[in-house]
Amino acid sequence: MFTRNSIKNLTTGCLVLLVCLGKLVCPLKASREVFSTSGPQDIKLKIIKDPNMNFLHAELAIFYKNKNVNPAIRHLTMLNVFDEDVNQGGSGLLNTLKKLGNDFEVLDRPDYLLLKINFLQDRLPIFGQFLKGLYTYKTFSLKKFNYSVYNFWNLFLKSRDWKRNAAFQVAYQKLFPGHLLGNTLVVPGLITRINLAQIRSFYQRTYTLRNSQLIVKGNMKTGIVLGSISRVLKTLKKQEIKKRYTKAKFKINGGREVIIYHINNNSPPEIYWFETIPPLNHKNHIPLRVLNDMLFSQPVGRLCQVNKGVRFPRVNKEVLNHEDVSVICNTVRLNYSDIEKFILLVDTERRKLKKITRREYLDVKNYFCGRLKVNTRKFENDVELERDFSLFESEESRLPSSFVRISQQVTYESLSSVSRHLNGGTIVIVGNANLIVRHLSTLKPRVIRYIE
């Protein structure tokens, strides 16, 4: 097994829909079994049996509900519970995770916190102890809290993905104002307004069984796993049913904007280009994904085909799936002098997507399906698929279930018809604003300065 003992503040997260959709392109193996049920106090449980695995993989999602909570609260809560720097000398939860093998990671998305743990099957009782400790956790320390507040930005910058995290915070706040997904951006003023009592209250209201979903995958007997987990959770004190939050009306602020997130160093700028598309269960979702590949993918995308005298690095893509929307983020690292050239070239080629040749359609479609096939080899694929599908009430009837079904959706006509749905996108550039603006003549970005 590999060790990934780190907290990644992925405010949009780290879950790539490309991986999730990968399972759709080939029939499920006969040996694969999925069992779903509601556990004690309505925790959602799913067991995926895979005889090819020699360890257990568990993913616990704890969903956020209140869009009015100071976004810094959930980040500080996560640090106080899971961060090893804050919990110097250890804690009950971290010590239990070490007994499990210390192979875990914590991901923070705008809609839920995700905890991934890998462990051997004979340590299943220890996993039960961890769950009990998590849902009964009360050992918040004023000393640790003060440390997390004082060192918040140092801990933020310590993550290898901090630039990406910052870009997603800015983009989601702009794209989804007034919604839970848009309640992401942490600024210095928000951190200093928080006290320890708010952290305790948020934890007690949010980290509950009723607010959780647990998926376990591995070569195991379903009854043994369910029995072991249920016995532990049944011993917990029944939690009161809190007031259910009214779902906010969903609205996307799709207006085009270029934003520079200023950092005070000379490292190459990173460009994050965000596009919103309909959710996974929408008929236009997959065609728009393919259309995005037609623009950005290598070597078949248009940016690689046009000859403008500029060779850009590879563009990386990830797709995050939410209940009401999916978000595509295309990321590239550029020289300062190439930023404006790249953005203007993308805009030009995007307008030309209204005219697609059949050869181009076939090349990109084959590339798209090939990538999906590759991603079926990842052991986390089934788990991510099950979790994303659970966002929808009638998942089986709304989602494609085979490669043939996907191919039927991604027709030449469907690509031509959805091209008009492309929006201008939100672009976040993470880099030294003072150096970036010197190389811009047409673009007029908004600059935000939180980290000096």
N, C-alpha and C positions, 0 to 999 in steps of 0.2 A: 504494500500500500504506500501511497505517497503522503507526505505531511504537508498540510496547508493550515497551519495554526496562525491565522491572521484575521483581523477585522477589516472588511472592505466596505467603505461607506458608499455603496452604490445606490444613490438616491433614486435611481430608476431601475436599479439593479442589475443584476448580472445575468439575467436569464435571457438567453438568446432564442427567439422564436424559430430561427432556422434549425436549431437543434430539436426543438419541440415538434416541428412539422416533419422532421426527418423520418419519424416512425410511420408517417402516413404513406410513404412511397413503396412499401413492401408489405406483404401479408405478415401478420403476427405469427410467431412460431407456435406450434401446437403445444409446446411445453410451457408457454407463458400463461400465467393465470393472474387475474386481478380480482381481489375481493374488497368490496367497499361496505362500510357499516358506520353507524354512529356509536361512539364509545361512551364511557361515563361522562355525564354532564354535557352531552352533545358534541364532544370533540369529533371531528370528521377523521375517520381512519381508512386508509387504503393499504392493502398488502399486495405486492407484486412478486410472484414466485418466479425465480430464474435459476434453473439448475446449473447454469454455467458460471455462477458467481461463487467465490470461496470466502466472501465476507458479506456483511450486511451494510446497506447504505440507507440511512434515514434522513428525511428532510421534513423539518417542522416549520410551518408557516404560521406566524402570528399576525393577524390582520389589524391594520389601523382603521379607525372608524371616524374619528372626530376631526374635521377639516380645520377647526378653529384652534387646535392646540399649537402652541409655539413650536415650530419645527426643531428648534435646538433641544427641546426636552427629550425627544426620542433618541437623538444622537447621544446626549449625555447619559441617558438611561442605559443605552447599549454599552457605552464605555464603562460605566460603573459596574455593570454585571459581567461583561465578557473580556474587557481589555486587560492584558497581563501587566502593562505598565501602571495602570491605575490600581490594580489589585496586586501590588508588590507583596510578596510573601504568600500569595495564593488566596483562594477562597474555596468554600465548600463546592460550588458549582465547577470551578476550574479544576479542582482536585479530582472530582468525579470524571470530568472529561479526560484528564490524564490517565486515569485508570482504564478508560475505554480505549485508549491508544493515542490520545492527543491529536487525532486526525479530524479536524473540524474547521469550519469557517463560518463567519457570520456576515450576511449580506443585508443591507438596508435599502429597500425599495420605497418609493413614495406611497405604495399601498399596503405593504406588509414587510415584516422582518423575516428573514429566512435563515434557518440554522441547518447546516449540512454536517452529518457525522458519519464516518466510516468506522466499523468495529467488527470484531470476530463474533461468531454466533454464541460462543460460550460466555460472552460478556453481556448477554441480553439482560440478566438481572441487574447489572450495573447501569445499563441504559434506563431501566425502570427507576432506579434510584435517582438518576439525573433528572428525569421527568418530574418526579416528586419534588426534588429540590428546586427545580425551576418554578413550579406553580405554587410553592410555599415560601419563596425567597423573601426574606425581610431584612437581611443584614446589610442595609445601606449605612455607610459610614460618612460622617461629616468630613473627616480627614480625606477620604478618597474622593468625595464629591468636590471639595475645594481644589484638590489636585487636578481633577478632570476639567474644571472650569478654567483654572489658571493656565493649564497646558493644552487647552483644546486645539488651538491652531497648530502647535507642534505635533500633536497626535494626528491631526488631519493631514498634515504635510508628510507624515511618516509613511502613509499608505503609498504603494507604488502606483496606484490608480487615482491619486488625488486630483490630477488635472481633469480627468474624465468625470470624476465625481462633481467637481465644481461646475463643469460645463452642463451636466445634466440638471443640477440644481437650478441654474440660471434659465435653461431652456424650458423646463417644466413649469417654472413659475410664470414665464411669459405665455406659454401655450395654453395653460389650464387655470386661468385666474378664478378664484372663488370656489375651487374644487379641491378635494383631498389630494389629487395628483399634483396640483400646483402649490401645495403647501410644503415647499421643499427648501427654499433658500435660507441658509444660515448666515447671519451677519454678526459682527462683534456685539452690537447693541442687544441682540436677542439673548446672547449667552449670559450677560451680566444681570438679566432680569429674573433668572431662575434661582429657586432655592431648593433645598433638599426635600422639603415637604411635597413640592410639585413632582419631583421624580418618584417618590414613594406612591403618590396618588395615581400618577400615570401608569406605573407598573401594575398596581392592583386592579385598575380598570381595564387594562389592555392585555396583559399576559394571563389570560384565562383559558380554560379548556373550551368553553363555548366559542371562543374567538380564534380557535386554532384548527389546523389541519395537519395530520401526521401521515406520511407515506413511508413505508419501509419496503425495501427491495432486497432480495437475496434468495439463496437456496435454503429454504426452511419450510417447516410445517406451519401452515397458516394458523391452525388452532393453538399451537404452542405460543406463537408470537402474540396473538390476540389475547390469549389467557394471561400471559405474563404482564402485558401492558395494562390490561383492564384491572387485574388484581391490585396493581399499584395505584392506579388513578381512582379506584373506588374508595380507597382509604382517605382521599382528600376531603376536606370539609366542603360541603356543597356551597357553591358560590352563588351569591344573589344575582338575579337577572337584572342587569342595569338597563337604564333607559336606552332604547334602540334609537340610533341617530337617523334622522331623515336624510335620505340620499339626495345630495345636491344636484340641481339641474346641470347637466353636462353641456358645456359649450367650449369650443376651441377658438382661441384667438389666433387665427391662421395668417394674419398679416405678416408680410416679409419684414425681417429685421436682422441686422448684423450687430452683434454685441462682442466687445472685447473684454475679457476677464483679465485684468492687468496683474502680472506678477513681476517682481523686481529682479529679474535675471535675464540673461541673454540666450537662453536655450531656444532651440527652433520652435516656432509657434505650432500649435496643434489646432486644426480646424475641425469642428464638429457640426455636421450639417444634418439637421433634424427635419424629418417629414412625418406628418400624421396621415394614417390611412385607416380605413374601417377595421373593426376588430376581426379576430380570427374566424368567427362564424358568418361573416358577411361575404356575399358572392364576389365582391370586387377586391377582397383582401389579397388573394393569391395573384391575380393579374397585375395589381399594383406593385407587388413584390418583384415580379418578373420585370416589370417596366423599370423599376429602380436598378435592377441588374443590367438592363439594357443601356443604362447611362453610366454606371460606375464600375461594373465588374471588369476584371482583367482575366484573359486577354480579349474578350468578346465585346466589351462595352464601348460605347461611342467615344469616350474620352481617350481610349487607347487607339481608336481608329483614325481620329482626325489628326491632321498634321498642322500644328500651329507653331512649330518651332520650340515647343516646351514639352519636356518629358517629366511627368509627375510621378511621385512614388505610388505604390499600391494603396488603394483606398480600402480600408477595413470596414465591415458592415456588421451591425447587430440589430436585432429586432426585439423590442419589448412588448409583451402582450398584456393588455389590461381589459377590464370588462367592457368598457365603452369605446375603446380606441386601441390601436397599435401604433407604435412609434418606431420608425427606422432612423438609425443614426449612422451616417457615413463619416468616417474619420480618416484624416490624412495629416501628415507632418510635412510642412513646406518651408522653403526659404522665405525670408521677408519679401523679397522682390517678386515672388511667384504667387502670393496670396490673391491679389486682385485679378491676376491673369486667370487663375484657376476658377474663381467665383464667376467671373464674366463668361468664361468658356462653358461652364456648367449651365448657366442661364441660357446661353445661345443654343446649346445642344438639347436642352430641355424643351425649348419651343419647337424644335424640329421633330420631337417624338410623335407629333401628330401624323407624321408620314413614316411608316414602318414598312420595310421590304419583307417579303416572305422568307428570304434567306436569313435575314437578321433575326426574324421571329424564331426560326428553327434553331439557330445557333444559341441564342440566349435561353430558350426553353430547355434545350438539352443541357446547357451549363447549370441552370437552376435545378433541374431534376437530379443531375449528377452530384451536386453538392448535398442534396437531401439524402441521397443514398449513402454518401460517406459518413454523414452524421448519425446514421442508425447504429454505428459501431460503438458509440459512446454509452457507457453503462448507465449514465444519468438520464439518457434520452427518454425512457419510459416514464420516469418520475416527473420530469418537467412537462411531458405531454399530459399526464393525468392531472397535474396541478392546474395547468392552463385551461384544460377542458372543463374543470370544475367551476370555472367562472360563469358558465352558462347553465341555465336551468334545464334545457333539453339538449344536452351536448351531442348525443349520438345522432339525433335527427337533423342537426344543423351542420355537422362537420363532415368533410370528406373522409372516407375510410380506406382508400386504396390509391395506388398510383394511377390507375385508369381514371378514377373520378377527378383527380387533380388535372390530368392531361385534358380531360373534356372541358374543364373550366378555362384552362389557359389556351384559348383558341386565338387565332390571328385576329378575328373580329373583336374578341373581348379586349385585347390589348389596345386596339384602335379606339374602342369606345371609352375606355377608362383614362386615356391620356389627358382628357380635359379636366380630370379630377385632381391632377397634380397641383399642389400649392407651391408658393415661392420658397417655403422653408424658413426655419429659424437657424441662423448661423452663429455659433459661439466660437470665438477665437481665443484660446488661452495662450498668453504670451506677453511680452513687454510692449505695452500700448505705445510708449514713447517712440519705440523703433518701428512698430507696425504702421502707425499713421504717416510716417515719413514716406512710405512706399505706396500710399493710397492717393489716387487722384479723383476717382469717380465715386467710390464707396464712402458713405458718411456714417460710420458706426457709432454706437453708444458705448461709452467706456465706463466700467465699474471697477472700483478699486477697494478691495477688502483685505488683500494680503500685500503688505509692503516688505 
